Amino acid sequence: MFILKEINDLYYNFSKKVYDANILDKKTKELIALACSVMADCVPCIRHHYKYALEAGASKEEMAEAFAISMSVSSGSKQAKYTPLIQEIELEQKKNSNV
């Protein structure tokens, strides 16, 4: 077992409760989970939430849009994180070539 049984049981109960319909309906929760699964790069999670999103009434088009949002956030994150780094490297290279 990866983690202690009592910790695994706590996780299972928490996870089960999170996906119960409450303020957000089950379909919305599964679409969010599906998008987060893409961001987390978790193939088993994607399989799991894809199945449950379908069962909750999500269309393939809704899932495709959720995927697109997660991919947009992911690529935006990379752009925001690495643009300043590349600019810094280019500035260093320019300084070093002028020495």
Residue pairs with C-beta under 8 A, 6 or more apart in sequence:
1 8
2 8
3 11
18 29
19 26
19 29
19 30
19 33
19 52
20 26
21 29
24 32
25 56
26 52
26 56
27 53
27 56
27 57
27 58
27 62
29 56
30 49
30 52
30 53
30 56
30 58
31 53
31 58
31 62
31 63
31 66
32 66
33 45
33 49
33 52
33 53
34 46
34 49
34 50
34 53
34 58
34 63
34 66
34 67
35 66
35 67
35 69
35 70
36 45
36 70
37 45
37 46
37 48
37 49
38 46
38 67
38 70
38 71
38 74
39 70
39 73
39 74
50 63
53 62
53 63
54 63
